[in-house]
Amino acid sequence: YVEVGMFFIGMAALAVKAFDVAWQWRGVADEQIDPIPDGGQDATEAASLLASLPEEDQRGGAAFLVRRLREALYFVSRTGSADGLEDHLKYLSDVDAARAARSYGLVRFIVWAIPIMGFLGTVIGITVAIANLSPTQLENISGVVAGLGTAFDTTATALGLSMVLMYVQFLVDRSEQSLLAEVDVVA
């Protein structure tokens, strides 16, 4: 029960993450600020562009693209120039990648813990089977073998659940990495 419960907690965390990534993909196509006019734009206009960006999206958090644009415009506004903006954008890209990697911490822990719980169930099952083994039961060993089968089922279940969780994490992570790559291109 513990393994399955942990599996569903991990799947719920991944579902929330997948919903967030899908939501942010919708916002990448939207223009967040006015297009750059012909001949470029003066760095002094960064403050007004910064004010035109939304603080949060409809769900209450800042999307990767909006956060990246806000930080870039703040950099230009603060320095009064676009010199060094490319390096700052690379830094912001690295920060977003690290933030995305950290967000999978709970799922990584659950992927690690589920097999451990399965192995623990197997050890407990074997221990109980051996403890209940007596010389009179050697003639009818089917009860002991059935107990061992149940013990090994916990490991098989745990490994299967862990593999499913890892695969779904891989899919969500790839989608988020693609989103971050698109934000790098747009920003």
N, C-alpha and C positions, 0 to 999 in steps of 0.2 A: 504494500500500500504506500509505503514511503517513497519507493522508486517512482511509482506512477504519479503520486502527488507532486514530486519534484519535477517530473517530466512535464506535467501540465503547467506548472509555474514557469518553467523555461519556455514552453510554447507560448504562453500568454505574454511573456516579456518580448519574445520575438515577434508576435503578432502586433503588439504596440509599436515596436521598432519598425516593422514593415509598413504599418499604416502611416507612421511619421515620414518615412522615406518616400512613400507614394504621394503623400500630401506635398512634400517639398518638391517633387518632380513637377507637379502641376505649376508651381510658382516660378520655376526656372524659365519657362517660356514667356512669362509676363514681364513687361518692361517695368523695372522698379524706379528708374529715373528717366528724365527726358533724354532723347538721343543727343549725342555730341554735335553741336553745330559745325558747319563748314569753317575751317580755319582754326578749330580747336576751341578751348574754353579756358578762361583765366582761372588761376588757382584761387582767387578771392571768392569765386562763386561756389567753392566747395561747401561753405557753411550753409548756403541756401539749399544746395542739393542734399546736404545732410538732413536738413529740417524737413525735406519733402519725403524722406524714407519713412516707412511705417516703423514704429517702435517694436511691435509684436505682430505676429500673424493672428488669424481668427482663433487659434487654439491657445494662445497665450504665451507662446515662445517665439524666439527669433529664429527664422530659417537660416540655413547656411549662407545662401546668397545675400539675403538682407544684412546679415551680420557682417559678411565679408565686405559688402559695399559700404556699410556704415563705418567699419574700421578703416577702410582705404580713404574714404572722404574725410574722416577725422584726422588721419595722418596728413593729408594734403592741407587741410584747414589749419592744423597745428603748426606745420613747418612752413606754410605759405608757398610751397613749391611742390611739384611732382617729382623732383629729384629723389631717387631712392625708393620710389613707389613700387617698382618692379620687385626689388628685394623684399620690401615689406609685404607684398602680395604673396611671395613665396613663403615667407614666414607664417602668414595667416593660413595658407594652405596646409602647412605642416601642423599648425595648431589644430585646425579642423580635423585632420587625419588622426591626430593623437586623441582628440575628444571623441571621435567616432570609435576608435579602438577601445577606449576606456568604457564606453557605453555597453560593451558586451561582457563586462566583468561578471555579472550575476549568471549569465548563460554559461560562460566558461566554467564557473564554479560548479554549476549543476551538471554540466557534461562530465566534469571530473568526478563529482560525488556519486552520481548514479551507479557507475560500475563498482565503486568502492562499497556502496550499500549492497549490491548484488553479491559481491565476494563475501561480505560480512554475513549475509543470509546463508550462503553456502557453508561457511565455516560453522555457523550456529547449527544448521541442519545436520551436518556431519557429526558434530559434537553430540547432539541429542541422540542421533542414531547409534553412535558408538556407546554412549552412556547407557542406553536401553538394551544393548546387546548382552545376552546371557547365554551360557552353554546350552540351555534347553531350547533356545530359539535358533540354534544353528541348523536344526532339521527343517524349520520353517522360516527361511530367511527372507521370504517375500515381503514381510512387513518392514524389515530394515531397508531392503532395496527400494521399496516405494518411498520411504522417507528420504533416501539419498536422491531419488529422482526429483522430488520436490525441492530439495536443497539446491540441486544444480539448475533447476528452472529459474531460481532467483537471479543467477548469474546470466543465463541466456536472455531473460527478459531485460535485465539491466543493460546488457551490451546492445540489444536491439533498440531499446529506447534511446540510448546514448547516440547510436548511429543516426537515427532519425533526427534527433535534436541537432547534431553536428551538421547534417546535410541542410536542414532549414536555416541554420545559422550561416552556413556558407552562401546560400542563395540571397539572404537578406544583406549580408556583408558585401557581396558582389554588387548588388543593386545600390547600396550606399556608396561604395567606391566609385561606381559609374556616375552617381549624382555629384560627388565631390569633384570628379574630373570635369564634368560639365560646368560646375560652378567656377572652376579654374579658368575655363575657356570664356565664360560669360563675363566674369569679373575682370 
